[in-house]
Amino acid sequence: MLLLEVISGETLPKPDRGKMRFHKIANVNKALDFIASKGVRLVSIGAEEIVDGNLKMTLGMIWTIILRFAIQDISVEEMTAKEGLLLWCQPANRICKVLKVNQENERLMEEYERLASDLLEWIRRTMPWLNSRQADNSLAGVQKKLEEYRTYRRKHKPPRVEQKAKLETNFNTLQTKLRLSNRPAYLPTEGKTVGDISNAWKGLELAEKAFEDWLLAETMRLERLEHLAQKFKHKPFILPDELRRELPPDQAEYCISRMPPYKGPNGIPGALDYMSFSTALYGETDL
């Protein structure tokens, strides 16, 4: 019935609602009655055969409809039915091409939305890890985090770089296609625009830089402390001047402010309790 309305430009009676066989037969009969009212003879074509999926009957009816409502009105010299059908198919082919372009545009839109959602979700999950500054205050612990970060840069991030590039390429391709076909520009879902993704990516890279700087600073700090522990592990106390010679100023003052005064035997004025501090710092008693 929809085919008849489109091809004839007329309105048919409303179809019966329902999906049972007698509903379908009733609706097909309405279509056949309309065709007959236009003076078209339908020989041996019944509603039951159409509903039951008789391919030969169905194709015959469709050919009759096209012949009556589309080809018959074509007037270009003297044409055969086949020539008229070919002429009628020309605008239909143009419609098919337009539909194909629209389908490709919709595919690009769906792919953009999917890639954007996936990339933004990955960034959202990664940011807390990059912003974390928790460590067990040991050189081995920080080195483990540093290796995890290197694995992230080597294995986990490169596919996301490719995904971002593909997303931007698809977006630009889609906008070009829409512009060439005189269609409105594509506007992504709120929060998933190219600008939103660019801002999220910049935030990710800033977090990476800060995390990397922290890891390197922690590594250097703990390496110096470990060196200090090895150098003075047989001494029960240490002097502030020794700390200032061995450590950068900020680290030296950090240790001095947290070391209690040494109260054991053979102490000297100003001596600091190195053993208790290193035990609290490293959890070891044999330094």
DRENNU-949220 format. One line per 3 residues: number of its first residue (from 1); their letters; for each residue x, y, z of N, C-alpha, C. Coordinates in Angstrom, 2 decimals, decimal comma, padded with zeros to 5 digits. Layout:
BEGIN
NUM = A = X Y Z X Y Z X Y Z ~ ...
***
This chain:
BEGIN
1 = MLL = 000,82 -001,20 000,00 000,00 000,00 000,00 000,87 001,27 000,00 ~ 001,95 001,23 000,73 002,85 002,37 000,72 003,47 002,58 -000,65 ~ 003,84 001,48 -001,33 004,38 001,57 -002,69 003,38 002,23 -003,62
4 = LEV = 002,12 001,83 -003,52 001,09 002,42 -004,39 000,91 003,90 -004,11 ~ 000,93 004,29 -002,84 000,77 005,70 -002,50 001,92 006,54 -003,05 ~ 003,15 006,00 -002,93 004,33 006,73 -003,42 004,32 006,84 -004,93
7 = ISG = 004,03 005,72 -005,61 004,18 005,70 -007,06 002,99 006,34 -007,78 ~ 001,81 006,34 -007,12 000,64 006,93 -007,75 000,39 008,37 -007,31 ~ 000,94 008,73 -006,14 000,70 010,06 -005,62 -000,66 010,24 -005,02
10 = ETL = -001,39 009,15 -004,79 -002,72 009,20 -004,20 -002,72 008,54 -002,83 ~ -003,78 008,85 -002,05 -003,91 008,29 -000,71 -004,84 007,09 -000,73 ~ -004,41 005,99 -000,17 -005,20 004,77 -000,11 -005,92 004,69 001,23
13 = PKP = -006,94 003,85 001,35 -007,60 003,66 002,64 -006,60 003,19 003,70 ~ -006,88 003,54 004,94 -005,98 003,14 006,00 -005,94 001,62 006,13 ~ -004,74 001,05 006,29 -004,64 -000,40 006,43 -005,16 -000,87 007,78
16 = DRG = -005,64 -002,10 007,82 -006,07 -002,69 009,08 -004,85 -002,95 009,97 ~ -005,02 -002,69 011,24 -003,95 -002,97 012,18 -003,99 -004,44 012,58 ~ -002,81 -004,99 012,82 -002,75 -006,39 013,18 -001,80 -007,15 012,28
19 = KMR = -001,27 -008,24 012,79 -000,28 -009,01 012,06 -000,77 -010,42 011,70 ~ -002,04 -010,67 011,97 -002,57 -012,00 011,65 -002,83 -012,10 010,15 ~ -002,98 -013,33 009,67 -003,09 -013,57 008,24 -004,29 -012,85 007,63
22 = FHK = -005,42 -012,88 008,32 -006,61 -012,25 007,73 -006,47 -010,74 007,65 ~ -005,66 -010,13 008,58 -005,39 -008,70 008,48 -004,58 -008,40 007,22 ~ -003,53 -009,25 006,99 -002,68 -009,05 005,83 -003,46 -009,22 004,54
25 = IAN = -004,33 -010,23 004,48 -005,13 -010,46 003,28 -006,04 -009,27 003,02 ~ -006,65 -008,74 004,10 -007,54 -007,59 003,95 -006,80 -006,38 003,39 ~ -005,59 -006,15 003,86 -004,80 -005,00 003,39 -004,37 -005,19 001,94
28 = VNK = -003,95 -006,40 001,57 -003,58 -006,65 000,18 -004,80 -006,48 -000,73 ~ -005,96 -006,90 -000,29 -007,18 -006,73 -001,09 -007,48 -005,25 -001,32 ~ -007,20 -004,40 -000,32 -007,39 -002,96 -000,51 -006,47 -002,44 -001,62
31 = ALD = -005,23 -002,94 -001,62 -004,29 -002,54 -002,66 -004,75 -003,03 -004,03 ~ -005,22 -004,27 -004,10 -005,69 -004,82 -005,38 -006,92 -004,08 -005,88 ~ -007,81 -003,71 -004,96 -009,00 -002,95 -005,36 -008,62 -001,59 -005,92
34 = FIA = -007,62 -000,96 -005,34 -007,16 000,33 -005,84 -006,59 000,19 -007,25 ~ -005,79 -000,86 -007,44 -005,21 -001,10 -008,77 -006,31 -001,34 -009,79 ~ -007,30 -002,12 -009,40 -008,41 -002,41 -010,32 -009,21 -001,15 -010,64
37 = SKG = -009,30 -000,24 -009,66 -010,07 001,00 -009,90 -009,39 001,90 -010,92 ~ -008,12 001,64 -011,19 -007,40 002,42 -012,18 -007,43 001,75 -013,57 ~ -008,30 000,74 -013,69 -008,45 000,10 -014,98 -007,40 -000,94 -015,30
40 = VRL = -006,71 -001,41 -014,27 -005,66 -002,41 -014,49 -006,23 -003,79 -014,22 ~ -006,06 -004,69 -015,18 -006,56 -006,06 -015,00 -005,48 -006,91 -014,33 ~ -005,83 -007,54 -013,25 -004,93 -008,43 -012,53 -005,41 -009,86 -012,73
43 = VSI = -004,81 -010,51 -013,68 -005,23 -011,87 -014,04 -004,56 -012,87 -013,10 ~ -005,39 -013,64 -012,44 -004,93 -014,75 -011,58 -004,03 -014,29 -010,43 ~ -004,16 -013,03 -010,01 -003,40 -012,54 -008,86 -004,36 -012,33 -007,71
46 = GAE = -004,21 -013,10 -006,64 -005,09 -013,01 -005,48 -004,32 -012,61 -004,24 ~ -005,04 -012,06 -003,28 -004,41 -011,60 -002,05 -003,75 -012,75 -001,29 ~ -004,40 -013,94 -001,33 -003,84 -015,07 -000,58 -002,46 -015,45 -001,11
49 = EIV = -002,29 -015,45 -002,45 -000,99 -015,81 -003,01 000,10 -014,80 -002,61 ~ -000,27 -013,52 -002,59 000,70 -012,49 -002,21 001,11 -012,65 -000,75 ~ 000,13 -012,84 000,13 000,40 -013,00 001,56 001,23 -014,25 001,83
52 = DGN = 000,95 -015,31 001,07 001,67 -016,58 001,28 003,07 -016,57 000,67 ~ 003,48 -015,46 000,03 004,84 -015,35 -000,47 005,07 -015,95 -001,83 ~ 004,02 -016,00 -002,67 004,18 -016,50 -004,03 005,02 -015,49 -004,81
55 = LKM = 006,29 -015,85 -005,04 007,23 -014,90 -005,64 006,80 -014,49 -007,04 ~ 006,35 -015,44 -007,84 005,96 -015,14 -009,22 004,80 -014,16 -009,24 ~ 003,80 -014,41 -008,40 002,64 -013,51 -008,34 003,04 -012,12 -007,85
58 = TLG = 003,90 -012,09 -006,84 004,31 -010,80 -006,26 005,08 -009,96 -007,28 ~ 006,05 -010,58 -007,99 006,82 -009,85 -008,99 005,92 -009,40 -010,15 ~ 004,96 -010,24 -010,51 004,03 -009,86 -011,57 003,21 -008,65 -011,18
61 = MIW = 002,76 -008,62 -009,94 001,98 -007,48 -009,48 002,83 -006,20 -009,46 ~ 004,07 -006,32 -008,97 004,94 -005,15 -008,92 005,22 -004,62 -010,32 ~ 005,48 -005,52 -011,27 005,70 -005,10 -012,65 004,48 -004,38 -013,21
64 = TII = 003,30 -004,90 -012,89 002,05 -004,27 -013,36 001,91 -002,86 -012,78 ~ 002,24 -002,71 -011,49 002,15 -001,40 -010,85 003,10 -000,41 -011,50 ~ 004,36 -000,84 -011,70 005,35 000,05 -012,32 004,93 000,42 -013,74
67 = LRF = 004,44 -000,58 -014,48 004,02 -000,33 -015,86 002,88 000,66 -015,93 ~ 001,92 000,53 -015,00 000,74 001,38 -015,04 001,00 002,80 -014,51 ~ 001,71 002,92 -013,41 001,82 004,21 -012,74 003,10 004,96 -013,04
70 = AIQ = 004,12 004,31 -013,62 005,38 005,00 -013,87 005,74 005,03 -015,34 ~ 005,79 003,85 -015,97 006,28 003,78 -017,34 005,24 004,25 -018,34 ~ 003,97 003,96 -018,09 002,92 004,30 -019,06 002,85 005,79 -019,33
73 = DIS = 003,20 006,61 -018,31 003,11 008,06 -018,47 004,32 008,66 -019,16 ~ 005,35 007,85 -019,41 006,54 008,36 -020,09 006,23 008,51 -021,58 ~ 006,52 009,65 -022,11 006,25 009,90 -023,52 007,50 010,45 -024,18
76 = VEE = 008,35 009,55 -024,68 009,54 009,92 -025,42 009,54 009,11 -026,70 ~ 009,00 009,74 -027,76 008,83 009,07 -029,04 008,06 007,76 -028,83 ~ 008,47 006,69 -029,49 007,80 005,40 -029,33 008,76 004,45 -028,63
79 = MTA = 008,46 004,17 -027,39 009,32 003,32 -026,60 008,65 001,99 -026,30 ~ 009,52 000,97 -026,20 009,02 -000,31 -025,72 008,92 -000,24 -024,21 ~ 008,27 -001,24 -023,61 008,16 -001,28 -022,15 009,54 -001,35 -021,51
82 = KEG = 010,44 -002,11 -022,14 011,80 -002,25 -021,60 012,52 -000,91 -021,63 ~ 012,38 -000,17 -022,75 013,04 001,13 -022,85 012,44 002,12 -021,86 ~ 011,13 002,03 -021,69 010,48 002,91 -020,72 010,93 002,60 -019,31
85 = LLL = 011,10 001,31 -019,02 011,56 000,93 -017,69 012,96 001,46 -017,44 ~ 013,85 001,38 -018,44 015,21 001,89 -018,30 015,20 003,39 -018,05 ~ 014,34 004,11 -018,76 014,24 005,55 -018,57 013,72 005,87 -017,18
88 = WCQ = 012,76 005,09 -016,73 012,20 005,30 -015,40 013,23 005,01 -014,31 ~ 014,11 004,06 -014,59 015,11 003,66 -013,58 016,20 004,72 -013,37 ~ 016,35 005,64 -014,35 017,43 006,63 -014,22 017,29 007,48 -012,96
91 = PAN = 016,14 008,10 -012,70 016,02 008,84 -011,44 016,08 007,92 -010,23 ~ 015,58 006,69 -010,41 015,65 005,74 -009,29 017,09 005,44 -008,92 ~ 017,95 005,34 -009,96 019,37 005,11 -009,69 019,99 006,27 -008,94
94 = RIC = 019,58 007,46 -009,30 020,09 008,64 -008,59 019,67 008,60 -007,12 ~ 018,45 008,17 -006,87 017,97 008,05 -005,49 018,80 007,02 -004,73 ~ 019,11 005,91 -005,40 019,92 004,86 -004,77 021,30 005,39 -004,39
97 = KVL = 021,88 006,21 -005,29 023,19 006,78 -004,99 023,12 007,71 -003,79 ~ 022,06 008,51 -003,72 021,89 009,42 -002,58 021,73 008,63 -001,29 ~ 020,93 007,55 -001,35 020,74 006,72 -000,17 022,05 006,08 000,26
100 = KVN = 022,85 005,65 -000,70 024,13 005,04 -000,38 025,04 006,03 000,32 ~ 025,06 007,28 -000,17 025,87 008,32 000,47 025,38 008,59 001,88 ~ 024,05 008,64 002,05 023,50 008,88 003,39 023,85 007,76 004,35
103 = QEN = 023,79 006,52 003,86 024,14 005,38 004,70 025,61 005,44 005,12 ~ 026,49 005,83 004,20 027,91 005,95 004,54 028,13 007,07 005,56 ~ 027,39 008,18 005,40 027,50 009,27 006,36 027,03 008,83 007,74
106 = ERL = 025,94 008,09 007,79 025,44 007,59 009,07 026,44 006,62 009,70 ~ 027,09 005,81 008,87 028,09 004,89 009,40 029,25 005,66 010,03 ~ 029,69 006,73 009,36 030,78 007,54 009,90 030,37 008,23 011,19
109 = MEE = 029,12 008,68 011,27 028,63 009,31 012,50 028,64 008,31 013,66 ~ 028,13 007,11 013,39 028,09 006,09 014,44 029,49 005,69 014,88 ~ 030,41 005,58 013,91 031,78 005,21 014,25 032,46 006,31 015,06
112 = YER = 032,20 007,57 014,70 032,77 008,69 015,46 032,28 008,65 016,90 ~ 030,97 008,47 017,08 030,42 008,43 018,44 031,03 007,29 019,25 ~ 031,20 006,13 018,61 031,76 004,97 019,29 033,21 005,22 019,69
115 = LAS = 034,01 005,72 018,75 035,42 005,99 019,03 035,58 007,08 020,09 ~ 034,75 008,11 020,00 034,84 009,21 020,96 034,50 008,73 022,37 ~ 033,43 007,94 022,48 033,03 007,43 023,80 034,11 006,55 024,39
118 = DLL = 034,67 005,67 023,57 035,70 004,75 024,04 036,96 005,49 024,48 ~ 037,38 006,47 023,68 038,61 007,22 024,00 038,43 008,05 025,26 ~ 037,31 008,73 025,38 037,06 009,55 026,56 036,96 008,70 027,83
121 = EWI = 036,36 007,53 027,71 036,26 006,63 028,85 037,64 006,14 029,27 ~ 038,50 005,83 028,31 039,87 005,40 028,63 040,64 006,51 029,34 ~ 040,49 007,73 028,86 041,16 008,87 029,52 040,64 009,03 030,95
124 = RRT = 039,32 008,88 031,11 038,72 009,02 032,45 039,27 007,97 033,41 ~ 039,46 006,73 032,93 039,98 005,66 033,79 041,47 005,84 034,09 ~ 042,20 006,46 033,16 043,66 006,58 033,30 044,07 007,74 034,21
127 = MPW = 043,28 008,79 034,24 043,68 010,00 034,98 043,92 009,75 036,48 ~ 043,07 009,00 037,19 043,35 008,78 038,62 044,71 008,10 038,85 ~ 045,09 007,18 038,00 046,38 006,51 038,14 047,53 007,50 037,94
130 = LNS = 047,41 008,37 036,93 048,46 009,36 036,67 048,53 010,40 037,78 ~ 047,41 010,69 038,42 047,40 011,71 039,48 047,77 011,14 040,85 ~ 047,89 009,84 040,94 048,24 009,22 042,22 049,70 009,49 042,57
133 = RQA = 049,94 009,82 043,82 051,31 010,03 044,31 051,61 009,09 045,49 ~ 050,92 008,00 045,54 051,11 007,04 046,62 052,28 006,11 046,30 ~ 053,16 005,92 047,27 054,29 005,01 047,13 054,63 004,47 048,51
136 = DNS = 055,34 003,36 048,54 055,70 002,75 049,83 057,01 003,31 050,37 ~ 057,47 004,44 049,81 058,68 005,13 050,28 059,92 004,25 050,17 ~ 059,92 003,36 049,19 061,11 002,55 048,95 061,54 002,72 047,50
139 = LAG = 062,82 002,56 047,26 063,33 002,70 045,91 062,75 001,63 045,00 ~ 062,60 000,43 045,50 062,03 -000,65 044,69 060,59 -000,35 044,30 ~ 059,83 000,24 045,24 058,44 000,58 044,94 058,31 001,63 043,86
142 = VQK = 059,15 002,65 043,94 059,11 003,72 042,93 059,60 003,20 041,58 ~ 060,62 002,36 041,60 061,11 001,78 040,35 060,05 000,91 039,69 ~ 059,25 000,23 040,48 058,14 -000,56 039,94 057,13 000,35 039,26
145 = KLE = 056,79 001,46 039,91 055,87 002,41 039,30 056,45 002,99 038,01 ~ 057,74 003,26 038,01 058,39 003,80 036,82 058,32 002,80 035,67 ~ 058,50 001,53 035,96 058,41 000,50 034,92 056,97 000,37 034,41
148 = EYR = 056,01 000,49 035,31 054,60 000,47 034,89 054,30 001,64 033,97 ~ 054,87 002,80 034,27 054,66 003,97 033,42 055,29 003,78 032,05 ~ 056,48 003,19 032,02 057,13 002,92 030,74 056,32 001,94 029,91
151 = TYR = 055,74 000,93 030,56 054,87 -000,02 029,85 053,64 000,69 029,29 ~ 053,09 001,60 030,06 051,94 002,40 029,61 052,29 003,21 028,36 ~ 053,46 003,86 028,37 053,86 004,67 027,22 054,20 003,81 026,00
154 = RKH = 054,71 002,60 026,27 055,17 001,74 025,17 054,04 000,90 024,56 ~ 053,08 000,44 025,39 052,06 -000,50 024,91 050,64 000,05 024,93 ~ 050,30 000,76 025,99 048,90 001,15 026,16 048,52 002,45 025,44
157 = KPP = 049,44 003,39 025,40 049,08 004,69 024,81 049,11 004,71 023,28 ~ 050,11 004,06 022,61 050,15 004,15 021,14 048,85 003,80 020,42 ~ 048,11 002,73 020,83 046,84 002,46 020,15 045,83 003,59 020,32
160 = RVE = 045,91 004,29 021,46 044,99 005,41 021,69 045,37 006,62 020,84 ~ 046,65 006,78 020,57 047,09 007,85 019,66 046,51 007,60 018,27 ~ 046,58 006,33 017,82 046,02 005,97 016,52 044,49 006,15 016,51
163 = QKA = 043,85 005,80 017,61 042,40 005,96 017,70 042,00 007,42 017,60 ~ 042,75 008,28 018,26 042,45 009,73 018,20 042,64 010,25 016,78 ~ 043,70 009,81 016,10 043,94 010,26 014,73 042,83 009,77 013,80
166 = KLE = 042,40 008,52 013,96 041,32 007,99 013,14 040,02 008,74 013,38 ~ 039,77 009,05 014,63 038,56 009,79 014,98 038,53 011,15 014,30 ~ 039,65 011,85 014,34 039,72 013,18 013,72 039,61 013,09 012,20
169 = TNF = 040,23 012,05 011,60 040,13 011,85 010,15 038,69 011,57 009,75 ~ 038,01 010,69 010,48 036,61 010,37 010,18 035,73 011,61 010,28 ~ 035,99 012,42 011,29 035,19 013,63 011,48 035,36 014,58 010,30
172 = NTL = 036,60 014,81 009,89 036,86 015,71 008,77 036,30 015,16 007,46 ~ 036,43 013,85 007,25 035,88 013,21 006,05 034,37 013,36 006,01 ~ 033,73 013,13 007,15 032,28 013,24 007,23 031,81 014,66 006,93
175 = QTK = 032,48 015,65 007,52 032,06 017,03 007,28 032,23 017,42 005,82 ~ 033,28 016,91 005,17 033,50 017,19 003,75 032,39 016,56 002,91 ~ 032,03 015,33 003,20 030,96 014,64 002,47 029,64 015,38 002,62
178 = LRL = 029,35 015,80 003,83 028,09 016,51 004,08 028,07 017,85 003,33 ~ 029,20 018,55 003,32 029,27 019,84 002,63 029,09 019,67 001,13 ~ 029,73 018,65 000,56 029,62 018,42 -000,89 028,22 018,01 -001,32
181 = SNR = 027,48 017,38 -000,40 026,12 016,95 -000,73 025,07 017,94 -000,21 ~ 025,54 019,15 000,16 024,65 020,22 000,62 023,82 019,79 001,83 ~ 024,42 019,03 002,72 023,76 018,59 003,94 024,29 019,39 005,13
184 = PAY = 023,49 019,52 006,20 023,96 020,25 007,38 025,18 019,58 008,00 ~ 026,04 020,37 008,60 027,24 019,83 009,25 026,85 018,92 010,40 ~ 027,69 017,94 010,66 027,44 016,98 011,74 027,85 017,57 013,07
187 = LPT = 026,97 017,50 014,05 027,25 017,99 015,39 027,25 016,80 016,35 ~ 028,42 016,43 016,88 028,49 015,27 017,78 027,67 015,48 019,04 ~ 027,45 014,39 019,76 026,76 014,44 021,04 027,50 015,36 022,00
190 = EGK = 026,76 016,02 022,88 027,36 016,94 023,84 028,46 016,24 024,65 ~ 029,60 016,88 024,74 030,73 016,32 025,47 031,64 015,46 024,64 ~ 031,30 015,27 023,35 032,09 014,40 022,48 032,57 015,12 021,22
193 = TVG = 032,60 016,44 021,26 033,08 017,18 020,10 034,59 017,02 019,97 ~ 035,11 017,42 018,82 036,56 017,37 018,62 037,28 018,24 019,66 ~ 036,68 019,38 019,99 037,27 020,24 021,01 037,29 019,58 022,38
196 = DIS = 036,20 018,88 022,73 036,14 018,17 024,02 037,24 017,11 024,10 ~ 037,41 016,37 023,00 038,42 015,32 022,98 039,82 015,93 023,05 ~ 040,04 017,03 022,34 041,34 017,70 022,37 041,68 018,19 023,77
199 = NAW = 040,70 018,75 024,47 040,93 019,23 025,83 041,24 018,07 026,78 ~ 040,50 016,97 026,63 040,74 015,80 027,48 042,14 015,23 027,23 ~ 042,55 015,24 025,97 043,88 014,71 025,62 044,99 015,60 026,18
202 = KGL = 044,79 016,91 026,12 045,78 017,83 026,70 045,90 017,61 028,20 ~ 044,75 017,41 028,86 044,78 017,12 030,29 045,53 015,84 030,60 ~ 045,35 014,84 029,73 046,07 013,57 029,90 047,58 013,78 029,79
205 = ELA = 048,01 014,53 028,79 049,45 014,74 028,60 050,06 015,56 029,73 ~ 049,31 016,53 030,26 049,81 017,30 031,41 049,96 016,39 032,63 ~ 048,98 015,49 032,83 049,06 014,54 033,94 050,23 013,59 033,77
208 = EKA = 050,49 013,17 032,53 051,64 012,30 032,27 052,94 013,00 032,64 ~ 053,07 014,25 032,23 054,31 015,00 032,50 054,52 015,16 034,01 ~ 053,46 015,50 034,73 053,58 015,67 036,17 053,91 014,34 036,86
211 = FED = 053,31 013,26 036,39 053,57 011,94 036,97 055,01 011,51 036,72 ~ 055,47 011,75 035,51 056,85 011,39 035,15 057,85 012,20 035,97 ~ 057,59 013,49 036,13 058,49 014,33 036,94 058,54 013,84 038,38
214 = WLL = 057,37 013,47 038,90 057,32 012,98 040,28 058,10 011,67 040,44 ~ 057,92 010,76 039,48 058,64 009,48 039,54 060,15 009,69 039,52 ~ 060,62 010,56 038,64 062,06 010,80 038,55 062,59 011,47 039,81
217 = AET = 061,82 012,44 040,35 062,25 013,11 041,57 062,30 012,14 042,75 ~ 061,27 011,27 042,84 061,24 010,28 043,92 062,38 009,29 043,78 ~ 062,68 008,90 042,55 063,78 007,96 042,33 065,11 008,57 042,79
220 = MRL = 065,35 009,81 042,42 066,60 010,47 042,82 066,66 010,64 044,34 ~ 065,55 011,01 044,93 065,53 011,22 046,39 065,83 009,92 047,13 ~ 065,17 008,86 046,72 065,36 007,58 047,42 066,73 006,97 047,14
223 = ERL = 067,26 007,22 045,95 068,62 006,74 045,67 069,63 007,42 046,59 ~ 069,45 008,72 046,82 070,36 009,44 047,72 070,21 008,93 049,15 ~ 068,95 008,69 049,55 068,73 008,19 050,90 069,30 006,79 051,07
226 = EHL = 069,19 006,00 050,04 069,75 004,64 050,12 071,28 004,70 050,19 ~ 071,85 005,62 049,40 073,30 005,80 049,46 073,73 006,23 050,86 ~ 072,95 007,15 051,44 073,24 007,61 052,79 073,13 006,47 053,79
229 = AQK = 072,11 005,63 053,62 071,91 004,51 054,53 073,09 003,54 054,47 ~ 073,58 003,29 053,27 074,71 002,37 053,12 075,99 002,97 053,71 ~ 076,15 004,26 053,52 077,38 004,90 053,98 077,46 004,98 055,49
232 = FKH = 076,32 005,18 056,14 076,33 005,39 057,59 075,64 004,26 058,35 ~ 075,51 003,10 057,72 074,73 002,04 058,36 075,40 001,49 059,63 ~ 076,70 001,68 059,80 077,37 001,18 060,99 077,48 002,25 062,08
235 = KPF = 076,98 003,43 061,80 077,04 004,50 062,79 075,68 004,65 063,47 ~ 075,63 004,74 064,80 074,34 004,88 065,49 073,77 006,29 065,39 ~ 074,64 007,24 065,06 074,15 008,62 064,98 074,80 009,31 063,78
238 = ILP = 074,29 010,49 063,45 074,81 011,28 062,34 074,70 012,74 062,70 ~ 075,59 013,55 062,14 075,59 014,99 062,43 074,88 015,76 061,32 ~ 074,25 016,87 061,66 073,57 017,67 060,63 074,48 018,07 059,48
241 = DEL = 075,74 018,40 059,78 076,65 018,81 058,71 076,92 017,67 057,74 ~ 076,94 016,43 058,25 077,14 015,28 057,38 075,97 015,12 056,42 ~ 074,78 015,33 056,95 073,59 015,25 056,09 073,62 016,33 055,03
244 = RRE = 074,04 017,53 055,39 074,06 018,63 054,43 075,12 018,41 053,35 ~ 076,18 017,69 053,68 077,18 017,38 052,66 076,71 016,29 051,70 ~ 075,93 015,34 052,20 075,55 014,17 051,42 074,26 014,36 050,62
247 = LPP = 073,41 015,27 051,08 072,08 015,39 050,46 071,86 016,80 049,92 ~ 070,96 016,95 048,96 070,53 018,28 048,53 069,94 019,03 049,72 ~ 069,96 020,34 049,69 069,51 021,12 050,85 068,11 020,76 051,35
250 = DQA = 067,15 020,63 050,44 065,79 020,34 050,90 065,69 018,98 051,57 ~ 066,38 017,98 051,01 066,34 016,65 051,59 067,11 016,60 052,92 ~ 068,21 017,32 052,98 068,98 017,35 054,23 068,14 017,95 055,35
253 = EYC = 067,49 019,08 055,07 066,67 019,73 056,10 065,46 018,86 056,46 ~ 064,95 018,12 055,49 063,83 017,20 055,75 064,25 016,15 056,77 ~ 065,44 015,57 056,57 065,92 014,53 057,48 066,25 015,11 058,86
256 = ISR = 066,89 016,26 058,87 067,27 016,87 060,14 066,05 017,18 060,99 ~ 064,98 017,67 060,32 063,77 018,04 061,07 063,03 016,83 061,63 ~ 063,32 015,64 061,09 062,58 014,45 061,52 063,41 013,45 062,33
259 = MPP = 064,70 013,69 062,41 065,56 012,80 063,23 065,56 013,27 064,68 ~ 065,28 012,37 065,62 065,34 012,76 067,03 066,79 012,87 067,49 ~ 067,04 013,57 068,56 068,41 013,66 069,09 068,91 012,28 069,52
262 = YKG = 070,20 012,06 069,33 070,80 010,77 069,72 071,06 010,78 071,23 ~ 070,57 009,74 071,92 070,70 009,67 073,38 071,51 008,46 073,82 ~ 072,13 007,77 072,86 072,89 006,58 073,20 074,30 006,89 073,67
265 = PNG = 075,07 005,85 073,88 076,46 006,04 074,34 077,35 006,66 073,27 ~ 078,39 007,31 073,70 079,40 007,89 072,82 078,84 008,99 071,91 ~ 077,76 009,58 072,30 077,18 010,64 071,50 077,93 011,93 071,64
268 = IPG = 077,74 012,81 070,69 078,36 014,14 070,73 077,26 015,17 070,57 ~ 077,51 016,40 071,01 076,47 017,44 070,91 075,95 017,60 069,47 ~ 074,65 017,70 069,37 074,01 017,90 068,07 073,82 016,64 067,26
271 = ALD = 074,28 015,47 067,81 074,14 014,22 067,07 072,67 013,84 066,96 ~ 072,32 013,26 065,80 070,94 012,85 065,54 070,85 011,33 065,51 ~ 069,68 010,82 065,95 069,49 009,37 066,03 069,21 008,81 064,64
274 = YMS = 070,23 008,50 063,94 070,11 008,02 062,56 069,42 006,66 062,49 ~ 069,73 005,77 063,43 069,19 004,41 063,37 067,67 004,38 063,51 ~ 067,15 005,14 064,47 065,69 005,12 064,66 064,98 005,74 063,46
277 = FST = 065,60 006,77 062,88 065,00 007,41 061,70 064,99 006,45 060,51 ~ 066,12 005,80 060,24 066,20 004,90 059,09 065,30 003,69 059,28 ~ 065,15 003,22 060,54 064,25 002,09 060,80 062,81 002,48 060,50
280 = ALY = 062,41 003,68 060,94 061,05 004,16 060,65 060,85 004,40 059,16 ~ 061,91 004,86 058,49 061,80 005,20 057,06 061,75 003,96 056,19 ~ 062,61 002,97 056,48 062,74 001,81 055,61 062,12 000,54 056,19
283 = GET = 061,80 000,57 057,49 061,26 -000,63 058,09 062,33 -001,69 058,29 ~ 063,59 -001,31 058,36 064,69 -002,24 058,51 065,44 -001,91 059,79 ~ 066,04 -002,93 060,41 066,75 -002,72 061,67 068,23 -003,00 061,53
286 = DL = 068,65 -003,39 060,33 070,05 -003,74 060,16 070,84 -002,70 059,39 ~ 070,27 -001,51 059,21 071,00 -000,47 058,49 072,10 000,09 059,37
***
